[in-house]
Amino acid sequence: MDLALWIVAGLMAVICLTGSAKMVVPREKLAGMGGTATQWVEDFHPGALKAIGAVELLAAAGLILPAALGVAPVLVPLTATGLVLLFAGALTMRLRRGERATTAGDVVYLALALFLAWGRFGPEPFTG
């Protein structure tokens, strides 16, 4: 179980790290990169996109570094819980926009974040 949680944490960190590109890539370029799946960025102010990107960058670090360095490893499940909220918001936004076809990724990411939060708060917490 511990190995599965580490794999999910690494995968989620990579997903968040790539998602943090919102901080540096212009909004217009992001909207054109992924077809209909990325057109949502046009509804957000560039400052909001930078904030979302910063949250994702911090999440990528918060999923791996505290446990790997042994400094405040309780931050891992807290970060996963924050990602649950982030992806629940993303899913809600897509449903409000009527983008039902593009919700699959958000549902998978939400499930992975839930699994990670549950696993690290419950059966496999970091101790020591």
Backbone as ProteinMPNN parsed JSONL, in Angstrom:
{"seq_chain_A": "MDLALWIVAGLMAVICLTGSAKMVVPREKLAGMGGTATQWVEDFHPGALKAIGAVELLAAAGLILPAALGVAPVLVPLTATGLVLLFAGALTMRLRRGERATTAGDVVYLALALFLAWGRFGPEPFTG", "coords_chain_A": {"N_chain_A": [[0.819, -1.189, 0.0], [1.95, 1.214, 0.781], [3.814, 1.631, -1.268], [2.093, 1.97, -3.474], [0.844, 4.352, -2.711], [3.039, 6.1, -2.769], [3.599, 6.005, -5.513], [1.249, 7.124, -6.571], [1.442, 9.647, -5.386], [3.757, 10.602, -6.642], [2.912, 10.61, -9.321], [0.768, 12.437, -9.16], [2.23, 14.675, -8.41], [3.752, 15.149, -10.724], [1.673, 15.716, -12.506], [0.651, 18.037, -11.337], [2.906, 19.649, -11.516], [3.219, 19.958, -14.3], [0.824, 21.236, -14.769], [1.277, 23.632, -13.556], [2.306, 25.27, -15.433], [0.676, 27.274, -16.154], [1.484, 29.547, -14.96], [3.487, 30.714, -16.464], [3.014, 30.466, -19.208], [1.367, 32.236, -21.752], [-2.113, 33.154, -21.633], [-3.641, 33.012, -24.021], [-2.126, 31.301, -25.607], [-2.231, 28.964, -24.064], [-4.971, 28.407, -24.281], [-5.187, 27.59, -26.909], [-3.653, 25.296, -27.031], [-4.692, 22.774, -26.138], [-7.074, 22.209, -27.445], [-10.588, 21.911, -27.025], [-10.431, 21.226, -24.371], [-8.828, 23.015, -23.018], [-9.891, 25.51, -23.276], [-11.161, 26.784, -21.221], [-9.475, 28.508, -19.893], [-9.721, 31.004, -20.978], [-11.797, 32.217, -19.668], [-10.792, 33.116, -17.311], [-8.987, 35.535, -15.427], [-5.634, 36.645, -16.118], [-4.113, 36.885, -13.748], [-5.482, 35.212, -11.974], [-5.026, 32.764, -13.19], [-2.267, 32.574, -12.832], [-2.216, 32.355, -10.065], [-3.556, 29.896, -9.689], [-1.726, 28.25, -10.985], [0.481, 28.626, -9.283], [-0.48, 27.452, -6.929], [-0.655, 24.816, -7.806], [2.044, 24.301, -8.29], [3.105, 24.514, -5.697], [1.696, 22.396, -4.589], [2.802, 20.222, -5.948], [5.349, 20.185, -4.829], [4.619, 19.837, -2.149], [3.573, 17.279, -2.063], [5.674, 15.525, -2.234], [8.217, 16.431, -1.121], [8.0, 16.924, 1.823], [7.71, 14.306, 2.957], [9.857, 12.939, 1.795], [12.047, 14.325, 2.776], [11.616, 14.104, 5.44], [10.611, 16.105, 7.008], [8.035, 17.5, 8.627], [6.002, 15.548, 7.654], [3.238, 15.336, 7.735], [2.215, 17.155, 6.064], [1.847, 16.029, 3.57], [-0.662, 14.444, 3.367], [-2.325, 16.61, 3.897], [-1.797, 18.294, 1.758], [-2.748, 16.646, -0.289], [-5.447, 16.678, 0.387], [-6.007, 19.347, -0.129], [-5.665, 19.267, -2.888], [-7.833, 17.671, -3.554], [-9.889, 19.492, -3.133], [-9.159, 21.408, -5.07], [-9.402, 19.949, -7.496], [-12.076, 19.235, -7.321], [-13.214, 21.731, -7.587], [-12.345, 22.288, -10.2], [-13.723, 20.324, -11.613], [-16.358, 21.1, -11.079], [-16.369, 23.604, -12.365], [-16.003, 22.809, -15.043], [-18.359, 21.336, -15.459], [-20.276, 23.343, -15.123], [-19.68, 24.879, -17.339], [-20.585, 23.235, -19.273], [-18.988, 21.271, -20.337], [-18.974, 18.35, -20.467], [-17.717, 16.227, -21.738], [-15.036, 16.568, -21.276], [-14.533, 16.051, -18.644], [-13.503, 13.716, -17.633], [-10.718, 13.458, -17.053], [-10.458, 15.202, -14.842], [-12.078, 13.878, -12.998], [-10.639, 11.504, -12.621], [-8.224, 12.561, -11.556], [-9.244, 13.707, -9.235], [-10.127, 11.391, -7.902], [-7.653, 10.093, -7.519], [-6.356, 11.941, -5.839], [-8.092, 11.831, -3.646], [-7.71, 9.146, -2.879], [-5.009, 9.266, -2.121], [-5.071, 11.134, 0.014], [-6.779, 9.758, 1.787], [-5.269, 7.403, 2.169], [-2.862, 8.329, 3.337], [-3.736, 9.696, 5.6], [-5.048, 7.634, 6.852], [-4.63, 4.316, 6.634], [-1.829, 4.157, 5.991], [-0.046, 6.153, 7.336], [2.626, 8.573, 7.632], [5.058, 7.903, 9.962], [7.124, 8.728, 12.718]], "CA_chain_A": [[0.0, 0.0, 0.0], [2.85, 2.362, 0.844], [4.361, 1.829, -2.61], [1.02, 2.523, -4.308], [0.663, 5.75, -2.324], [4.183, 6.841, -3.296], [3.42, 6.109, -6.965], [0.185, 8.108, -6.8], [1.979, 10.954, -5.019], [4.662, 11.012, -7.717], [2.101, 10.906, -10.5], [0.059, 13.689, -8.911], [3.224, 15.75, -8.421], [4.054, 15.433, -12.126], [0.481, 16.355, -13.066], [0.609, 19.411, -10.816], [4.049, 20.384, -12.055], [2.899, 20.359, -15.672], [-0.283, 22.179, -14.692], [1.754, 24.923, -13.083], [2.742, 26.059, -16.592], [-0.226, 28.418, -16.247], [2.16, 30.72, -14.421], [4.421, 31.327, -17.413], [2.518, 30.406, -20.586], [0.268, 33.185, -21.94], [-3.464, 32.602, -21.628], [-4.066, 32.724, -25.394], [-1.4, 30.111, -26.062], [-2.809, 27.829, -23.334], [-6.302, 28.118, -24.821], [-5.049, 26.921, -28.192], [-2.808, 24.104, -26.959], [-5.366, 21.502, -25.891], [-8.404, 22.148, -28.035], [-11.69, 22.324, -26.153], [-10.111, 20.926, -22.976], [-8.12, 24.125, -22.38], [-10.514, 26.802, -23.566], [-11.63, 27.375, -19.977], [-8.562, 29.546, -19.413], [-10.162, 32.302, -21.484], [-12.756, 32.77, -18.718], [-10.093, 33.53, -16.102], [-8.023, 36.637, -15.505], [-4.267, 36.105, -16.05], [-3.672, 36.78, -12.352], [-6.088, 34.015, -11.402], [-4.307, 31.607, -13.741], [-0.974, 32.507, -12.151], [-2.473, 31.853, -8.713], [-3.839, 28.459, -9.803], [-0.445, 27.623, -11.3], [1.313, 28.643, -8.074], [-1.029, 26.435, -6.034], [-0.256, 23.51, -8.338], [3.482, 24.157, -8.074], [3.278, 24.212, -4.281], [1.162, 21.049, -4.357], [3.799, 19.263, -6.439], [6.389, 20.105, -3.801], [4.027, 19.351, -0.903], [3.269, 15.847, -2.133], [6.895, 14.717, -2.223], [9.322, 16.897, -0.28], [7.922, 16.705, 3.279], [7.949, 12.902, 3.301], [11.198, 12.543, 1.368], [13.027, 14.959, 3.656], [11.29, 13.785, 6.826], [10.277, 17.339, 7.706], [6.584, 17.723, 8.644], [5.349, 14.701, 6.655], [1.787, 15.478, 7.767], [1.839, 18.043, 4.959], [1.481, 15.239, 2.387], [-2.11, 14.26, 3.268], [-2.973, 17.918, 3.845], [-1.683, 18.732, 0.365], [-3.683, 15.824, -1.064], [-6.782, 17.194, 0.674], [-6.113, 20.575, -0.909], [-5.861, 18.886, -4.286], [-9.224, 17.225, -3.678], [-10.676, 20.716, -3.295], [-8.814, 22.008, -6.36], [-9.99, 19.182, -8.595], [-13.532, 19.352, -7.206], [-13.518, 23.014, -8.211], [-12.148, 22.154, -11.645], [-14.83, 19.525, -12.117], [-17.542, 21.953, -11.017], [-16.233, 24.599, -13.423], [-16.252, 22.158, -16.337], [-19.785, 21.003, -15.553], [-21.005, 24.601, -15.325], [-19.432, 25.315, -18.719], [-21.188, 22.271, -20.177], [-17.919, 20.468, -20.938], [-19.067, 17.015, -19.881], [-16.794, 15.307, -22.41], [-13.663, 16.782, -20.806], [-14.475, 15.897, -17.187], [-12.911, 12.43, -17.243], [-9.424, 13.69, -16.417], [-10.674, 15.783, -13.52], [-12.623, 12.825, -12.126], [-9.515, 10.611, -12.297], [-7.321, 13.281, -10.652], [-9.957, 13.823, -7.969], [-10.085, 10.074, -7.267], [-6.277, 9.847, -7.074], [-6.095, 12.793, -4.681], [-8.86, 11.257, -2.534], [-7.004, 7.933, -2.462], [-3.784, 9.664, -1.44], [-5.428, 11.728, 1.306], [-7.284, 8.671, 2.633], [-4.185, 6.481, 2.499], [-1.869, 8.926, 4.23], [-4.371, 9.985, 6.883], [-5.571, 6.412, 7.445], [-3.871, 3.067, 6.806], [-0.37, 4.255, 5.814], [0.488, 7.489, 7.642], [4.064, 8.654, 7.893], [5.318, 7.958, 11.397], [8.534, 8.864, 13.066]], "C_chain_A": [[0.866, 1.257, 0.0], [3.424, 2.67, -0.532], [3.319, 2.442, -3.545], [0.796, 3.997, -3.989], [1.819, 6.624, -2.812], [4.055, 7.038, -4.811], [2.358, 7.159, -7.29], [0.682, 9.507, -6.467], [2.919, 11.478, -6.106], [3.914, 11.395, -8.972], [1.365, 12.232, -10.334], [1.019, 14.879, -8.907], [3.59, 16.132, -9.854], [2.887, 16.151, -12.795], [0.412, 17.812, -12.617], [1.748, 20.251, -11.362], [3.791, 20.825, -13.486], [1.758, 21.359, -15.691], [0.153, 23.561, -14.243], [2.296, 25.789, -14.222], [1.849, 27.275, -16.797], [0.436, 29.69, -15.764], [2.989, 31.437, -15.476], [3.935, 31.34, -18.862], [1.35, 31.385, -20.726], [-1.082, 32.481, -22.094], [-3.915, 32.2, -23.031], [-3.396, 31.462, -25.93], [-1.941, 28.854, -25.365], [-4.144, 27.422, -23.924], [-6.213, 27.353, -26.134], [-4.306, 25.604, -28.148], [-3.592, 22.799, -26.872], [-6.752, 21.4, -26.465], [-9.465, 22.612, -27.049], [-11.371, 22.1, -24.676], [-9.424, 22.093, -22.274], [-8.745, 25.486, -22.666], [-11.058, 27.486, -22.316], [-10.742, 28.507, -19.508], [-8.975, 30.934, -19.89], [-11.154, 32.972, -20.546], [-12.095, 33.321, -17.457], [-9.122, 34.664, -16.391], [-6.615, 36.04, -15.428], [-3.734, 35.974, -14.627], [-4.239, 35.551, -11.666], [-5.389, 32.763, -11.911], [-2.942, 31.456, -13.093], [-1.141, 31.964, -10.729], [-2.75, 30.352, -8.731], [-2.544, 27.704, -10.103], [0.476, 27.566, -10.09], [0.834, 27.601, -7.073], [-0.608, 25.049, -6.508], [1.236, 23.263, -8.15], [3.772, 23.819, -6.611], [2.768, 22.82, -3.943], [2.162, 19.995, -4.814], [4.913, 19.088, -5.405], [5.841, 19.484, -2.519], [3.677, 17.876, -0.895], [4.507, 14.98, -1.94], [7.887, 15.151, -1.144], [9.158, 16.657, 1.221], [8.228, 15.263, 3.695], [9.372, 12.484, 2.946], [12.274, 13.118, 2.288], [12.786, 14.661, 5.127], [10.962, 15.014, 7.66], [8.776, 17.593, 7.548], [5.858, 16.874, 7.601], [3.822, 14.738, 6.695], [1.308, 16.408, 6.653], [1.414, 17.27, 3.709], [-0.033, 14.998, 2.326], [-2.873, 15.585, 3.261], [-2.926, 18.486, 2.431], [-2.652, 17.944, -0.512], [-5.118, 16.288, -0.84], [-7.019, 18.505, -0.071], [-6.322, 20.292, -2.38], [-7.266, 18.352, -4.536], [-10.11, 18.449, -3.912], [-10.416, 21.381, -4.645], [-9.491, 21.271, -7.511], [-11.512, 19.138, -8.52], [-13.984, 20.675, -7.816], [-13.372, 22.964, -9.716], [-13.292, 21.376, -12.279], [-16.121, 20.342, -12.136], [-17.526, 22.994, -12.136], [-16.532, 23.986, -14.79], [-17.731, 21.814, -16.516], [-20.627, 22.257, -15.771], [-20.832, 25.119, -16.745], [-20.049, 24.363, -19.736], [-20.173, 21.389, -20.892], [-17.892, 19.059, -20.349], [-18.061, 16.039, -20.496], [-15.367, 15.438, -21.877], [-13.523, 16.602, -19.293], [-13.762, 14.627, -16.733], [-11.574, 12.608, -16.53], [-9.569, 14.243, -15.011], [-11.21, 14.755, -12.533], [-11.501, 11.867, -11.699], [-8.568, 11.289, -11.314], [-7.952, 13.438, -9.274], [-9.906, 12.5, -7.211], [-8.681, 9.753, -6.746], [-5.942, 10.677, -5.837], [-6.855, 12.287, -3.452], [-8.174, 10.009, -1.978], [-5.755, 8.282, -1.659], [-4.083, 10.262, -0.067], [-5.909, 10.646, 2.274], [-6.14, 7.772, 3.101], [-3.189, 7.056, 3.484], [-2.458, 9.386, 5.558], [-4.744, 8.709, 7.61], [-4.578, 5.29, 7.568], [-2.347, 3.19, 6.719], [0.155, 5.669, 6.114], [2.003, 7.425, 7.796], [4.247, 8.776, 9.401], [6.802, 8.134, 11.619], [8.963, 10.22, 12.889]], "O_chain_A": [[0.564, 2.235, -0.684], [3.515, 3.834, -0.924], [3.639, 3.341, -4.323], [0.583, 4.803, -4.895], [1.601, 7.764, -3.223], [4.367, 8.11, -5.328], [2.55, 7.986, -8.181], [0.379, 10.458, -7.188], [2.879, 12.66, -6.448], [4.24, 12.391, -9.618], [1.339, 13.053, -11.25], [0.659, 15.969, -9.352], [3.724, 17.316, -10.162], [3.093, 17.089, -13.565], [0.148, 18.707, -13.419], [1.571, 21.437, -11.641], [4.114, 21.956, -13.848], [1.728, 22.243, -16.547], [-0.526, 24.551, -14.518], [2.702, 26.927, -13.989], [2.212, 28.2, -17.523], [0.006, 30.79, -16.112], [3.174, 32.651, -15.39], [4.405, 32.151, -19.66], [0.435, 31.367, -19.903], [-1.169, 31.369, -22.615], [-4.516, 31.139, -23.2], [-4.023, 30.659, -26.621], [-2.09, 27.807, -25.995], [-4.429, 26.232, -24.059], [-7.09, 26.543, -26.433], [-4.322, 24.858, -29.128], [-3.189, 21.806, -27.48], [-7.543, 20.574, -26.01], [-9.268, 23.588, -26.326], [-11.986, 22.729, -23.815], [-9.436, 22.155, -21.045], [-8.162, 26.514, -22.321], [-11.384, 28.672, -22.364], [-11.208, 29.391, -18.789], [-8.614, 31.934, -19.269], [-11.337, 34.187, -20.62], [-12.766, 33.928, -16.623], [-8.52, 34.733, -17.462], [-6.414, 35.034, -14.748], [-2.98, 35.046, -14.333], [-3.555, 34.915, -10.864], [-5.182, 31.812, -11.158], [-2.501, 30.338, -12.829], [-0.301, 31.202, -10.25], [-2.24, 29.616, -7.886], [-2.297, 26.639, -9.536], [1.176, 26.574, -9.888], [1.65, 26.934, -6.436], [-0.243, 24.201, -5.695], [1.647, 22.135, -7.879], [4.587, 22.943, -6.321], [3.348, 22.137, -3.099], [2.347, 18.983, -4.139], [5.359, 17.971, -5.146], [6.526, 18.69, -1.874], [3.502, 17.285, 0.171], [4.398, 13.826, -1.527], [8.342, 14.331, -0.347], [10.116, 16.214, 1.854], [8.93, 15.037, 4.681], [10.019, 11.761, 3.704], [13.289, 12.471, 2.546], [13.644, 14.93, 5.968], [11.028, 14.967, 8.889], [8.308, 17.871, 6.444], [5.165, 17.423, 6.744], [3.172, 14.225, 5.784], [0.118, 16.437, 6.339], [0.69, 17.809, 2.872], [-0.644, 15.324, 1.309], [-3.955, 15.67, 2.679], [-3.894, 19.084, 1.962], [-3.305, 18.518, -1.383], [-5.919, 16.293, -1.774], [-8.112, 18.74, -0.586], [-7.074, 21.0, -3.05], [-7.827, 18.559, -5.612], [-10.977, 18.438, -4.786], [-11.347, 21.862, -5.291], [-10.083, 21.893, -8.393], [-12.174, 19.017, -9.55], [-15.016, 20.735, -8.485], [-14.189, 23.537, -10.437], [-13.772, 21.732, -13.355], [-16.886, 20.281, -13.098], [-18.547, 23.236, -12.779], [-17.238, 24.587, -15.6], [-18.285, 21.984, -17.602], [-21.595, 22.225, -16.531], [-21.746, 25.735, -17.295], [-20.039, 24.648, -20.933], [-20.475, 20.822, -21.942], [-16.878, 18.638, -19.792], [-17.608, 15.116, -19.819], [-14.572, 14.508, -22.014], [-12.494, 16.965, -18.724], [-13.45, 14.489, -15.55], [-11.33, 11.968, -15.507], [-8.88, 13.801, -14.092], [-10.835, 14.764, -11.361], [-11.434, 11.471, -10.536], [-8.146, 10.667, -10.339], [-7.267, 13.316, -8.258], [-9.665, 12.489, -6.004], [-8.535, 9.203, -5.655], [-5.319, 10.179, -4.899], [-6.323, 12.31, -2.341], [-8.069, 9.835, -0.763], [-5.48, 7.662, -0.633], [-3.414, 9.929, 0.911], [-5.501, 10.616, 3.436], [-6.052, 7.423, 4.278], [-2.717, 6.347, 4.373], [-1.736, 9.457, 6.552], [-4.761, 8.68, 8.84], [-3.763, 5.282, 8.491], [-1.64, 2.386, 7.328], [0.736, 6.309, 5.238], [2.577, 6.367, 8.054], [3.66, 9.651, 10.037], [7.625, 7.731, 10.796], [10.128, 10.536, 13.133]]}, "name": "protein", "num_of_chains": 1, "seq": "MDLALWIVAGLMAVICLTGSAKMVVPREKLAGMGGTATQWVEDFHPGALKAIGAVELLAAAGLILPAALGVAPVLVPLTATGLVLLFAGALTMRLRRGERATTAGDVVYLALALFLAWGRFGPEPFTG"}
